[in-house]
Amino acid sequence: MLWRLRVNYHRRRSRVAEEQSKSGLISDGRELVDLLKNYARQETVGPLKGVGRYLAFGIAGSVLLALSVVLLTLALLRALQTETGSVFTGSLNWIPYLITLLFVVLVAFLATRAILRDDDGGSQ
């Protein structure tokens, strides 16, 4: 009789341990899936937010810089046409446009040179 009690006790104990190990594996599996999801979010969403912020400021800066170059060019043309008196009148009225064009070419050259110098790591 004592022997039967011991066998039943061990059988029940092994069933409980087996059920706990199954539920433990399931919870460990769920925990692993959650860990992988969180890691994937951390490694993708975080850097993408940083890139998005970088692009937003870059695009805003480019637009403002382009707008300022256009306005400065128009200001230069207007100043050459109105503030020089009668120097650029008659057959010389094309010279303010040429000076303005040279200014735009100079700005474009300097911008291109700065971009290429940054791509090479500053070594020229």
C-alpha positions in Angstrom: 0.0 0.0 0.0 2.8 2.4 0.9 4.4 1.5 -2.4 1.3 2.5 -4.3 1.1 5.9 -2.6 4.6 6.6 -3.5 4.1 5.6 -7.2 0.9 7.8 -7.4 2.7 10.7 -5.7 5.6 10.4 -8.2 3.2 10.1 -11.2 1.3 13.2 -10.1 4.5 15.1 -9.4 5.9 14.2 -12.9 2.6 15.3 -14.5 2.7 18.6 -12.7 6.3 19.1 -13.6 5.6 18.2 -17.2 2.7 20.7 -17.4 4.8 23.4 -15.8 7.7 22.7 -18.2 5.3 22.9 -21.2 3.8 26.2 -19.9 7.3 27.4 -19.2 8.4 26.6 -22.7 5.4 28.5 -24.1 6.0 31.5 -21.9 9.7 31.4 -22.8 8.7 31.3 -26.5 6.4 34.2 -26.1 9.1 36.1 -24.2 11.6 35.4 -27.0 9.1 36.6 -29.7 8.5 39.8 -27.7 12.2 40.3 -27.2 12.8 39.9 -31.0 10.0 42.3 -31.8 11.3 44.9 -29.5 14.8 44.5 -30.8 13.6 44.8 -34.4 11.7 48.0 -33.5 14.7 49.5 -31.7 17.1 48.8 -34.6 14.8 49.9 -37.4 12.3 52.6 -36.1 14.9 54.5 -34.0 17.4 55.0 -36.8 14.6 55.7 -39.3 13.3 58.5 -37.1 16.9 59.9 -36.9 17.2 59.7 -40.7 13.8 61.3 -41.2 14.8 64.2 -38.9 18.1 64.6 -40.7 16.4 64.7 -44.1 13.7 67.1 -42.9 16.3 69.6 -41.7 18.4 69.1 -44.8 15.5 69.7 -47.1 14.3 72.7 -45.2 17.8 74.1 -45.2 18.2 73.5 -48.9 14.9 75.2 -49.7 15.8 78.2 -47.6 19.3 78.5 -49.0 17.9 78.3 -52.6 15.3 80.9 -51.8 17.9 83.2 -50.3 20.2 82.8 -53.4 17.3 83.7 -55.7 16.4 86.8 -53.6 20.0 87.9 -53.4 20.3 87.5 -57.2 17.2 89.6 -57.8 18.4 92.2 -55.3 21.8 92.4 -57.1 20.1 92.8 -60.5 17.7 95.5 -59.1 20.6 97.3 -57.4 22.7 97.3 -60.6 19.7 98.6 -62.7 18.6 101.4 -60.4 21.5 102.5 -58.2 24.2 102.9 -60.9 22.4 105.9 -62.5 22.8 106.1 -66.2 25.9 103.8 -66.5 24.0 100.7 -67.7 21.4 102.4 -69.9 20.9 102.4 -73.6 23.1 99.8 -75.4 24.7 98.7 -72.1 21.5 97.6 -70.4 22.5 93.9 -70.7 25.6 94.3 -68.5 23.6 94.0 -65.1 22.2 90.7 -66.4 25.7 89.5 -67.2 27.0 90.5 -63.8 24.1 88.7 -62.2 24.7 85.6 -64.3 28.4 85.6 -63.2 27.3 85.9 -59.6 25.0 82.9 -59.9 27.8 80.9 -61.7 30.2 81.8 -58.9 27.8 80.7 -56.2 27.1 77.4 -58.0 30.8 76.8 -58.5 31.5 77.4 -54.8 28.7 75.2 -53.7 29.8 72.4 -56.0 33.4 72.7 -54.8 32.2 72.5 -51.1 30.1 69.5 -51.8 32.9 67.6 -53.6 35.4 68.5 -50.9 33.1 67.1 -48.2 32.7 63.8 -50.2 36.5 63.3 -50.4 36.8 63.7 -46.6 38.5 67.0 -47.0 41.6 65.7 -48.8 42.4 67.6 -52.0 
